[in-house]
């Protein structure tokens, strides 16, 4: 009843704790996302290549309080890796075993052709990427989109190539999804906005409220097969281990 009259929510927070005051379900149109992610796994014989592309949306209407501030931060995209492929994403040196990290390749763009290399290489046009065992995925991290060093409509890409051994087959039941997470500041995706925050002794409530939205979505990874000359996928299951 008090809220209906004053539009004020009163609560007593515990000391030295981070708390969640309210959570509610809201509708959101996914077509209005600030960027799109497309990913595909290309299989050609023993070679596997994952290709992912980020395209900024020119029609996205991010509901921000400051129209000039429309950028995403802390972008993280995770591409799952089957257990059979994990050792192909690690390299050995004299000291220890370590995960392969990405090589920056700003010239990489949508539709670029790369020759298959003998060593597995992760390439990105922006940000950093490497295999992280905690997620069992290749994780692509970007500090900010759109990127400061490129135009707003410039696409960004990630690719990695693997040469699988005889014991690293592609799981037949593998239907991968990429997980996309990012933060947009000064945004209220739900349309509900906190105007001010104060305590009982305040004569005037403070208006230093930080607005930001956390986005978490999944994108299906397309699987493509390029058959080699003489390769018959129907007979592959009849091969015996020697």
Buried (B, 14 or more C-beta within 10 A) or exposed (E): EEEEEEEEEEEEEEEEEEEEEEEEEEEEEEEEBBBBBBBBBBBBEBBBBBBBBBBBBEEEEBBBEEEEEBBBEBBBBBBBBBEBBBEBBEEEEEEEEEBBEBEEBBEBEBEEEEEBEEEBBBBBBBBBBBBBEEBBBBBBBBEBBBBEEBEEEBBBBBBBBBBBEEEBEBEEEBEBBBBBBBBBBBBBBEEEEEEEEEEEEEEEEEEEEEBEBEBEEEBEBEEEEEEEEEEEEEEEEEEEEE
